[in-house]
Amino acid sequence: MKTILEALYRGQIQPEETIVPSHPEYRPLSRQISAQTEQWRNRLGEEAFRELEEYLDLCDSVESMHVEAAFLQGFRLGANIMIEVMSKREELAPNPASGLSL
């Protein structure tokens, strides 16, 4: 049996591909986005719509970077919480005066 770390290393775990938000408004909003995208395509024409798509792709890239950074920060925070719990130490909390960061 492979460990989670081995599967991560080998690229066999890709949570971003399997995540479907469970929020009740997710699917209706997703359908609304699709409908409005088609409306914009018809209203703008192919060339202007292609330019809009390029802009939206840039926005998606920035958002993806932010989500990745948030995931990493959350994972680090969770790992630090586990270290604190397992070591029963309380001095691991960030203290601006100590220079210790998460």
C-alpha contacts under 8 A as a table, 3 or more apart, distances in Angstrom:
res1	aa1	res2	aa2	distance
2	K	6	E	6.06
2	K	7	A	6.54
3	T	6	E	5.17
3	T	7	A	6.34
4	I	7	A	5.10
4	I	8	L	6.10
5	L	8	L	5.02
5	L	9	Y	6.06
6	E	9	Y	5.05
6	E	10	R	6.18
7	A	10	R	5.16
7	A	11	G	6.20
7	A	12	Q	5.03
7	A	13	I	5.94
8	L	11	G	5.15
8	L	12	Q	5.88
8	L	13	I	5.27
8	L	14	Q	7.79
9	Y	12	Q	7.63
10	R	13	I	8.00
11	G	14	Q	6.80
14	Q	17	E	5.79
14	Q	18	T	7.29
15	P	18	T	5.34
15	P	19	I	6.17
16	E	19	I	5.56
21	P	26	Y	6.55
22	S	26	Y	7.12
23	H	26	Y	5.48
24	P	27	R	7.14
25	E	28	P	5.58
25	E	29	L	6.03
26	Y	29	L	5.33
26	Y	30	S	6.06
27	R	30	S	4.92
27	R	31	R	6.19
28	P	31	R	5.16
28	P	32	Q	6.17
29	L	32	Q	4.90
29	L	33	I	6.15
30	S	33	I	5.12
30	S	34	S	6.37
31	R	34	S	5.10
31	R	35	A	6.25
32	Q	35	A	5.12
32	Q	36	Q	6.14
33	I	36	Q	5.17
33	I	37	T	5.99
34	S	37	T	5.07
34	S	38	E	6.45
35	A	38	E	5.32
35	A	39	Q	6.39
36	Q	39	Q	4.87
36	Q	40	W	6.16
37	T	40	W	5.16
37	T	41	R	6.18
38	E	41	R	4.96
38	E	42	N	6.24
39	Q	42	N	5.24
39	Q	43	R	6.07
40	W	43	R	4.96
40	W	44	L	5.82
40	W	49	F	7.13
41	R	44	L	5.48
41	R	45	G	5.79
41	R	46	E	6.61
41	R	49	F	5.53
42	N	45	G	5.68
42	N	46	E	7.95
44	L	47	E	7.76
44	L	48	A	5.62
44	L	49	F	5.67
45	G	48	A	5.85
45	G	49	F	5.93
46	E	49	F	5.10
46	E	50	R	5.96
47	E	50	R	5.13
47	E	51	E	6.48
48	A	51	E	5.12
48	A	52	L	6.28
49	F	52	L	4.90
49	F	53	E	6.12
50	R	53	E	5.01
50	R	54	E	6.29
51	E	54	E	5.09
51	E	55	Y	6.36
52	L	55	Y	5.07
52	L	56	L	6.16
53	E	56	L	4.95
53	E	57	D	6.00
54	E	57	D	5.02
54	E	58	L	6.38
55	Y	58	L	5.16
55	Y	59	C	6.42
56	L	59	C	4.93
56	L	60	D	6.13
57	D	60	D	4.95
57	D	61	S	6.19
58	L	61	S	5.05
58	L	62	V	6.41
59	C	62	V	5.25
59	C	63	E	6.17
60	D	63	E	4.97
60	D	64	S	5.97
61	S	64	S	5.09
61	S	65	M	6.31
62	V	65	M	5.14
62	V	66	H	6.32
63	E	66	H	5.02
63	E	67	V	6.14
64	S	67	V	5.05
64	S	68	E	6.08
65	M	68	E	5.10
65	M	69	A	6.19
66	H	69	A	5.11
66	H	70	A	6.12
67	V	70	A	5.01
67	V	71	F	6.09
68	E	71	F	5.06
68	E	72	L	6.19
69	A	72	L	5.13
69	A	73	Q	6.08
70	A	73	Q	5.11
70	A	74	G	6.00
71	F	74	G	5.09
71	F	75	F	6.02
72	L	75	F	5.04
72	L	76	R	6.11
73	Q	76	R	5.10
73	Q	77	L	6.10
73	Q	102	L	7.99
74	G	77	L	4.99
74	G	78	G	6.10
75	F	78	G	5.03
75	F	79	A	6.13
76	R	79	A	5.03
76	R	80	N	6.08
76	R	102	L	6.81
77	L	80	N	5.07
77	L	81	I	6.14
77	L	102	L	6.49
78	G	81	I	5.01
78	G	82	M	6.29
79	A	82	M	5.05
79	A	83	I	6.23
80	N	83	I	4.95
80	N	84	E	6.11
80	N	92	L	7.82
80	N	102	L	7.33
81	I	84	E	5.05
81	I	85	V	6.09
82	M	85	V	5.03
82	M	86	M	5.90
83	I	86	M	5.19
83	I	87	S	5.86
84	E	87	S	5.30
84	E	88	K	5.62
84	E	89	R	5.37
84	E	90	E	6.53
84	E	92	L	6.56
85	V	88	K	5.13
85	V	89	R	7.16
89	R	92	L	6.72
90	E	93	A	6.63
92	L	100	L	7.90
94	P	98	S	7.73
94	P	99	G	7.67
94	P	100	L	5.41
94	P	101	S	5.33
94	P	102	L	6.77
95	N	98	S	5.35
95	N	99	G	6.52
95	N	100	L	6.11
95	N	101	S	7.56
96	P	99	G	5.40
96	P	100	L	6.95
